[in-house]
Amino acid sequence: MKTMKRIAMLALSVLLITISAQAQVYLTNTFDAALEVGAQGKKTVLNPGQEALIHFIDAGSTAKLFCRVEHDGKIKSFKVEKKIEGNKLAIGPSDLTGNDKPQSEIAKTVNEEYAPYEAQVPTGQKQLVNIKNTSKNRFSVQSNGPFKGISLASGDESANIELAPGLYQFTALVDRDNDSSSTGRNFSQAVIKFILVQDQHQVVITENNISEISDDMVKIKVRSSFPHKIVFVGTTLGGRAIKDNSFLRGKADLKIGFNSLSIQFFQQGIKYQADVEFIIAEGERVITLGRNNLRNIIKIEGGYSTF
């Protein structure tokens, strides 16, 4: 009797697994570059020509996907809405026709969506305030607002700025090496928050204020979608390089959350340096770096670029 029950349970398990597999969709990337596909708050990346089982698309439904790919030397973002026949779906160049938006238009849309949140600072009677850094690290403010441009070494104070009492926060790029022995290779981001009270004229930033946004590390594959070689010149990847549209050998140790890495590369014979900024989410196995990740681009011989 027990044997019969085990057989029945095994048969039921096989049936449920089969039904589950049939309910999911095999997606094929027919582009000659990596394809990022997202839906329902989840996303994945498929290599050129790869077929993969996608758990957030159901067979027999109409797939509504947000996609991104590098095509004809440009990052293309586009939507795909297709009725799935059976359990297979392919996405390729034909899905781009009349469906993609220029990167500048995408950036404009993003800026418009987030514009109401950019300048929400307290209002009221203002007072002169300076920022003092008593931590052992130097930092530079990256976000917009009244603190933009402030860069302080350990023990330094900023010039006076006018602030009204209330809650403030800003993002800072922090040099994790001691101020006296900085290597220029160990940077991270921190969110600094404080409440300014009436008649307070100095805000003191301590060691606790500049704790990292995340210190959870993960081993992850790094892929470049750049059409040229890139060389890492900062952080733990310093000195390593990736060929165009290729993977970095092995897995890299990076942080869950925000990451910022410095790179150098040649573009039309001119040498540039830039930061690549990206987010690693829990469960991701591959991170793809491309032009849309670039920040703070400068020409090596001097001057900022409009690249």
C-alpha positions, 0 to 999 in steps of 0.5 A: 500500500505504501509503495502504491502511495509513493508511486501515486505521489511520484506520478503527481509530482511529474505531472505538476512539473510537466504542467509547470514547464508547459506553462512557461515560455522558451524565449530566443534572442535572434539579435547578434548582441545581448538582449535584456528582457523584463516584465512584472518587475523581473528581468533577464539577459540572453546572449546572442542566439540563446534560447532560455526558459523564462519564468515570468512569461506564461504560455498561451498569454500575450507577452508584454515585455520591455527590452533593451539591446545594442543595435547598429552601434546604439542602445535601443529600448523598445516594447514587445507585445506578442500573442504566444503560440505554444510555448516559444517566443522569439525576439529580434531585429524585426521587433524594432521596426517603428518600435524603438525610441532614441536614447535621448527620448528615453532619457527625457522621459525618465527625467520627466518622471523623476523631476518632481523629486529632484528639489524637495528641500525644506522651505522657510527661514534660512540660516547659514550652515557649513558641513564639517567632515570628521570621518577618516574618509574624503567624500564628494557630493554627487547629487543635485541640490544645495550640497552639489559640488561639496568635496571634503577631506578628513577634517575639512569644512565647506563654505557656508550655504543657506538652508532652512531647518528640516530633513536633508539627504544627499548621495556622496562618492566616498574614498574608502582608503584613509585620507592619508593613504588614498590609492584612488581605487577604492570608491563606493557610494553613501547616502548621508541624511541629517535633520537641521534644527533651528539656529544650528550652523554646522552639520558634522559628518561622522564615520557612521554617516558614511556607511556604504549603501551596501556591503553584501558581495556577490560573484557575478559575470560581467559582460561588455556591450561596448563596441570597443575594448574597455580597461578597468582603472579602479576598484577591485577590477583595476587593470583588467580589460574586456573585448568588445561584446564579450565577457570578463573571464571568471566572476567578479566580486561586486556589491549588491545594489549600486556600483561605480567603476572607472574605465578607459577606452578609445573612441575614434582614436581618442582616449577617454575615461569614464565611470560606469554605474549600475545596479546589481539585484539579488539573484542576478548572475550576469551584469551587462555594461554599455553606453547607457551606464556611462557617467562623468566622461572626460578626454584623457588629454583634458576637457569634458566630452559630449560623447 
